[in-house]
């Protein structure tokens, strides 16, 4: 399996897109998520954090019935909550990217991500950080420290 494509985030929406993909990939085949991702972008307003953070219970119901996406209500609600958390962090001095880089090391950054964002585990945090171009340990090294992810 090849590594995910890395991006240079141009906006907060790019970060929300990647973190949401990590959330929906949890416990799922990445191929299933990849095949539906364009539908996710449409259903979640291009992952504009302001728009997603404002989603209501009616929006959750709409998304729970939307066949373009994986209709896991807990992950849908987590995506909305994560957009809200991202906006709160963006409002701090240095913004979200500054917050992301404010931790002492990779493990501290992962712990902070897991503390702030719902439905994001160790693997999802590693994926997120890798894709958005943050410093991460070599995959082999990380896998040695996390044998539960080895197949």
C-alpha positions as a printed Julia matrix, in Angstrom:
151×3 Matrix{Float64}:
   0.0    0.0    0.0
   1.37   3.41  -0.91
   1.51   6.36   1.44
  -1.33   8.91   1.37
  -0.79  12.04  -0.69
   0.49  14.96   1.35
  -0.97  18.44   0.95
   0.03  21.95   1.87
  -3.1   23.24   3.62
  -4.24  26.52   2.11
  -7.17  27.05   4.47
  -8.85  25.73   7.59
 -11.17  23.75   5.3
  -8.18  21.7    4.15
  -7.4   20.74   7.74
 -11.05  19.85   8.43
 -11.19  17.76   5.25
  -8.17  15.7    6.31
  -9.17  15.29   9.95
 -12.68  14.25   8.84
 -11.23  11.66   6.5
  -9.22  10.29   9.43
 -12.43  10.09  11.48
 -14.41   8.28   8.8
 -11.53   5.91   7.95
 -11.47   4.67  11.54
 -12.61   1.06  11.41
 -13.36   1.27   7.67
 -11.6    0.27   4.49
  -9.73   3.31   3.15
 -10.92   2.3   -0.32
 -14.57   2.69   0.7
 -13.87   6.11   2.19
 -11.82   7.17  -0.84
 -14.58   6.12  -3.24
 -17.14   8.27  -1.38
 -14.95  11.26  -0.54
 -16.25  13.59  -3.25
 -19.75  12.95  -1.9
 -18.49  13.81   1.59
 -17.12  17.13   0.33
 -20.49  17.97  -1.21
 -22.5   16.83   1.8
 -20.26  18.69   4.28
 -20.22  22.06   2.42
 -16.66  21.63   1.14
 -15.59  21.16   4.76
 -15.93  24.89   5.37
 -15.54  24.89   9.17
 -17.99  27.76   9.7
 -20.69  26.05   7.68
 -20.12  22.61   9.24
 -19.94  24.04  12.79
 -23.38  25.58  12.22
 -25.01  22.28  11.2
 -28.13  21.51  13.22
 -29.86  18.33  14.31
 -31.83  18.54  11.04
 -28.52  18.52   9.15
 -27.42  15.44  11.11
 -30.68  13.72  10.1
 -30.15  14.75   6.47
 -26.57  13.44   6.48
 -27.59  10.21   8.23
 -29.77   9.48   5.18
 -27.3   10.67   2.51
 -26.1    7.69   0.45
 -23.12   9.68  -0.87
 -21.41   9.3    2.5
 -20.85   6.73   5.23
 -23.93   7.29   7.36
 -22.43   6.77  10.8
 -24.29   9.21  13.04
 -21.52   9.32  15.68
 -18.92  10.21  13.05
 -21.21  12.82  11.5
 -21.7   14.41  14.92
 -17.94  14.18  15.56
 -17.27  16.05  12.31
 -19.55  18.89  13.4
 -17.96  18.99  16.85
 -14.5   18.9   15.28
 -15.35  21.88  13.07
 -16.42  23.79  16.18
 -13.19  22.84  17.99
 -11.12  23.86  14.99
 -12.79  27.28  14.88
 -12.12  27.76  18.62
  -8.44  26.93  18.09
  -8.3   29.19  15.02
  -9.5   32.11  17.19
  -6.46  31.79  19.47
  -3.25  33.71  18.82
  -1.36  31.87  16.08
  -4.53  30.2   14.82
  -5.04  26.5   14.32
  -1.71  25.93  12.55
   0.09  27.72  15.38
  -1.7   25.58  17.95
  -0.81  22.46  15.99
   2.89  23.38  16.09
   2.9   24.59  19.69
   3.47  21.21  21.31
   6.85  19.9   22.46
   7.0   16.85  20.22
   5.02  14.41  18.07
   3.56  12.48  21.02
   2.42  15.7   22.71
   0.8   16.84  19.46
  -1.04  13.51  19.12
  -2.23  13.75  22.73
  -3.46  17.31  22.13
  -5.29  16.28  18.95
  -6.94  13.38  20.73
  -7.96  15.71  23.56
  -9.5   18.36  21.3
 -11.07  16.3   18.53
 -13.68  13.55  18.7
 -13.27  10.12  17.12
  -9.56  10.64  16.48
  -7.21   7.92  17.68
  -3.48   7.42  17.4
  -3.6    6.16  13.81
  -5.98   8.92  12.74
  -3.76  11.56  14.34
  -0.67  10.13  12.63
  -2.51  10.11   9.28
  -3.73  13.68   9.78
  -0.31  15.03  10.71
   1.39  13.19   7.86
  -1.07  14.36   5.2
  -0.97  18.02   6.28
   2.84  17.95   6.16
   3.69  18.09   9.85
   6.71  16.24  11.24
   5.93  12.62  12.01
   8.19   9.69  12.85
   8.98   7.25  10.06
   6.01   4.95   9.54
   8.05   1.84  10.39
   9.26   3.42  13.64
   5.73   4.49  14.56
   4.33   1.03  13.8
   6.93  -0.58  16.1
   5.62   1.57  18.95
   1.99   0.72  18.05
   1.88  -3.04  17.35
  -1.92  -3.14  17.58
  -2.03  -1.55  14.1
   0.18  -4.19  12.52
  -1.59  -6.74  10.38
